[in-house]
């Protein structure tokens, strides 16, 4: 049975089978060295004339990125990489490179990002690129791990809806038999319905689609959201849980010291701070990317919350403050100068929901399936969403979010 090279290196004196790509090859006549790479790392295969079977020695004629399999004994060799090598007794050439590679898998010869994305199946062989997606997997799995530990139930909302789920115009219409339908902008309404139905702590990992005509390094038209919704909670409790989950995710990745605490700042206080430091911003505006970066510099904090936002700046279902309806109980989480998560306490009173819809120019009748649920007894509730690609981007120190998606979708990219 084939094992990863990282495991093979631990099996000194034993026979193992490894398979992967030829990372490097050196032929000096009576000695051949082949560095085999798989997703766990690299291992040296050493072939010496007279030591390995002649048939094996003669058959090993390979080039970089050929796909190979070797079986043999793992032996100690202090001058070999990691102090071990594999001395083979059998060899198979599984796949041959038949044309010039469009991307250098070692990364020594740089390529434009678009070229790399066009040939992602070769680009992934670069250990730097591969490690981004390993990190993304750790983040996604640790999100699920912590929420299961906290007693949440995983749900799977639909990706097709008959109404724009957040009331906006930036949606992708699709042909759906005789009806008009859209790809979902957010699982927001569906996770609220789950809480109203009695699943009062839910989470999900789901793709969402936004038809926004942007072309930036931090936006895509298809992303993965990691969401929760919880009943009998306000925005402060929701922030407590977001802090617990995000710190767990980043600690699992080794991106933060265990003692980290996330401080909380009101929207108004940060607008004042920006203006005090010469960065002009009007109350009621959203924070630009430049403003978020400047705030991080002023605060000297990599992770922080912004809460109590202007009501008009947030989604219609965000609960306004009883003391000041101009402010709502919404929040963002900023990581290294970029918003990676947002959430709010939701409105659970149907008359207030109708009022907020009308104030945004939206027709409540188009949201009857949503509003009806609140007429059946809805608990106070709150929730949030983390952008998986955004947190991966910042945790792995990438400059472009496309680095963190296997096959990104933006305004111009639909393939591969």
N, C-alpha and C positions, 0 to 999 in steps of 0.2 A: 504494500500500500504506500502510495506517495505521501511524503511529509514535507512540510515547509523547511527551507534551509535553516531558519532560526532554530528549529527543533533538531534538525540533523546535526548541527554543530555540538549538541549536548550528548550525542550518542557515540562517543569515542570507543573504538574497538568493535563497533557493531556495524552490520550491513544495513544500508538504507537506500531508498529510492527517492531521488529528487528530480523535479521537472521545472522548467522555466525558460527564460530567454537568455541568449548569449549576451552578456554584458560587455565582456572583453575576451579576446583570444590572442594567444601568443604561441607561435610555432618556431622552435629553435632546433629543429632537426630531430634529435633523439628524445626531446622533451616537448610536451605540449601542455599549455595551461589554459583552461577554460573557466572563466568566471560566470557562474550561473546565477541569474537573478529571478526571484519571485517577489510577491508583495511583502514578504517578511524580511527581505534583505538579499545579500549575495554570499556565495560560497565558492571557494576555489576547487576545481577538479584538476588533479595532476595525473598526467599520463607519461610514463617513462618507458621507453623501448626496453623490452625484456622483463619488465615488471608487470605490466598489464598484458592481457592476451593480444597477440599480434593482430587478430581480426578487429578488435576494438580500437587499437592504436591506429591502424590504417584507415578505419572507417570514419574517424573524427576529423572531418574537413569542413569546418563551419565558419560562418561569418557573423558579425554582430547582429543581434535581434533575431537570428534563427531560433526556432523553438526546439528544445532538446530535452532528453531524459537520460539520466545516468543512475546506475545502480552500482554500489560498491561499498568498501569499508571506510569508515571515518577514522582518520589517523591524526595524531598530534604532529604538528610541524611548526616550530616556533617562528620560522620566517614566513609562513603563510599568513594571509589575512585572518585575524582572530585566532591564530595559532592552531588551526585545524585545516585539513584538506580531505577530499574524497578521492580515493584510489579506485577507479571503476573496474568492474568485471563485465559490464554490458552498457550499450549505448544505443539510443534511438534518435534519429532526426525526425521530429514530429511535424515541423513546419518550416519552409524555406522562405527567406526574403527574396522576392523575385524582381523587385524594382527599387529604385532609389527612394529612401525614406524622405517624406516631405518635411519632417520635424526631427531634430536631433534629440533622441530620448535622454541623453546625458545632460542636455541643457548647456553644454559648452558652446555650441553654435546657437546664438539666440534666434528666435522666430517671433514675428508679429503675433499678437494675441488672436487675431482673426484666423491666421493660418493654423495656429495650434488648435483652435476650436473646430475648424473644418476637419482636422485630423486628430480628434480627441483620443481615438483608440491608440494612436502612437504617443501622443502627448502624455497620457496617463502613465506611460512607462518611466517617465522622469520621476525619481523618488520624491522630489520637492512637490510635484503636483499630486502624486499619489497620497502623500501625507496630509494634504488639505482635506481629501475626502475621507481619510481615516479619522481625522479630527471631527469632521462633520458627523460621521457615524457615532463617535463617542458622545457628542453633544445631543444628538437625537435620542440615543438610547438612555443617556443619563436623565434627560427630561422625563421620559416614560418611567424610568426606574423610580425616581423621587416621587412622582405623583401617585404611582401605585402604592408606594410606601405610605403616602399621606391619605390613602383611602379614597382616591378618585377612581372613577370608572371611565374606561376608554370607549368613545363612541366614534361613529363614522358617518358624518353628514354628507348630503349629496353635493355634487359639483355642478349640477344643472338646476336652474330655478326659473320660475315663470315671472319673477319680478326682480328688479335691481335691488339686491339685498341691503344696500346702504343708501338707496334712494338717489344715487348719483347717475351721471350720464356716461361715465367711463367704463362701459361694460361691453363684452363681446357677445353680440347676438348670434344665435345659431339656428339652423333649421331643425325643428323638432316636430316632425309629422305636419299636422295642420296648425300647430300652435306657435306662438312667439315664445322663445326661451333665451336664456342667457347663461354663460358660464359664471359661476359665483365669484363675487368680489371678496366675500368673507363668509365664514360659517356662523357669523354672529347670531342671526335670528334663530337658526336651528339649535344652537347650543343653549340659547335662552329657553326655547320650547322644551328642551330636554329637562332643564332645571324645574320648569313649571310642572312638568309631568311627574316629578318626584325623584329623578336622578339629580340630586342636589349638589353633587360634586363630579363634574365631567371634564375630560380632557380629550384632545384629538391632535393628530398631525395630518395636515391635509393641504393639497395644492389650492391656490387661489389665483384668480386671473383679473388683471386690471388693464383696461384699454387706454392707458395714459400715454400720450405721445411724447414721452421724455427720452432723453439720450444722455444719461449720466452714468457715473461709475458706481452709483448706489441704488439704482432702480432697475427692475426687470418687469416684464409683463406677465410672467408666471413665476410664482415663488411658493415656498412651503412655509405654512404657518403652524406654530405650535401653540394651541389655545387651551384655556381653561374657562369654565364658568362655575360659580359656586353660589348656592342659595344661602340666605340668612347671613349675608356679609355686606359690608360697605367697602368703599375704596381703600380705606386704611388696612383692612384685613386682606384685601386682594393684593395690596403692595407687600404686606408681610409674606404672603405665599410666593409672590414673584421673586422677592429677595431670597427666600429659602431655595427656590428651584434654580435660579440663575447662579447663585453661589455654588450650589452643588454641581451644576454642569461645568462651570469653569474650574472648580477644584478637581473634578474628575479628569479634566484635560490638562491639569497642571499649569493653568494660565493665571492663577491667583493664589496668594497666601491664604491659609485657612482662617485667619483672624479677620478677614475683610468684613466691613460693615458698610451698607449702602445708605448714604445720607439723603434726606428729603428736603427739597426746596420748592416754595410756591412759585407759580408762574410769575406773579407780580414782583416778587423779590428779585428774580433773575432779570426781568426787564429793567428794573431799577439799577441792578449791578452793571448790566451792559451799557446803559446810558451814562452811568457814573464813570465808566472806563472808556468813554468816547465812541462806543458802538451804538449808533442811533437806531432805536426801534420803538414803534408806537405800541401802546397797550392794545391788545386785541389781535395783533398780527401773529402768525405762526413763526416759529423759530426757523430761520434758514439754516442750511448746512453750515454756512460760515458762522452764524450766531451760535449754533451748538458747539462748534469747535472753539469759539472764543470763550464761551462760558466754561468749558472744560479747563481752558488755560487760566481763567480768572480763579476758579475754585480750586484748581490743582487736584482734581479728582477724576479718576478714570470711569467710575461708576456713580451715577446719582439719579435720583428721581426728580421730575418736575410735575407738580400736582396743582389742583385747583385752577383749571384753565378757564378762559372766557367761554361761556356757553355757546356762543355763535361760532366758535372756532372748532367745535367738536361735533361728533355724530348726534343725530336727533335723539337717540335713546340714552344719552348721558344725563345722569340725574343732576338737576340744578340744586344749588345750595338753598336751604330754607332761609338762611340769613340774607343772602344776596343772590337772587336768581341770575344775575349777570355772570356768575361764576358757577361752574359745574364740577362735580367730583370725578374728574378725569385725570389721568396721569400718563407720563412717558418715562421710560428708562433709557438713559443715555450711557453708552459704553464707548470710551475712547473717541468722544466727539460725535457719535452717530446714534440716532434713535434706533434701538434694537427691539423695543417692546412698547406697547401702549395698551391702555385699558381704562375702565371706569366702573363706578357704581351705575347700574342701569335704572331707568325709570320702570317701575312695576305697577304704576297706577294708570289705567287706560285713558282717563280724561286728560291727564298730563301728556301722555304719548300723542294723543290726537292733536292737542294744542301745539306740541313741538313739531309734528309733521306739517301742520298747516303753516306754521311760521317759516318753514323752509320751502314753501311753495309746493309741497307734496300732497297728493290726494289720499286721505286716510282710507278711502274705499279700496284702493289698490293694495292696502296692507291688512285687509280684513282677516286673512288667515293668521296673521301675526297678532293683531289686536284682539281677536276672539279668545285667544289663549289667556290673555290677561283678564278676561271677564270670568274666568273659571277658578280664580283664586291663585294669584301669583305672589310668591314670597319676595322680599327684598333680595337682590342678588347683584353680584359684581363679577367681573372677569377681565382677562387680558390675553394678549397674543404676542408671541415672540417670533420675529422673522429668522428662520433657521439660517438662511444665507447671510443675513447681516451679522448675526452673532458669530458665525463661522469666519466671515471676512475679517472682523476685528480681532477675534481670538487668534487667528493665524497671521495677522498683520499683512493682509492683502490690500492692494490699492484699488482693485476693481472687483465688483461683486461677481462678475462673470467667471472669475477664477474659481468660484465656490459652487458652480453648477456644472454638472457633467455636460449637459446639452442645453445651454441657456436659450431663452426666448425673449427677444426684445423687438423693437420696431422693425428690424430688417432681418433678423435671424430666425429661420424656420427649419433649418436643417443643419447638421444631420439630426 
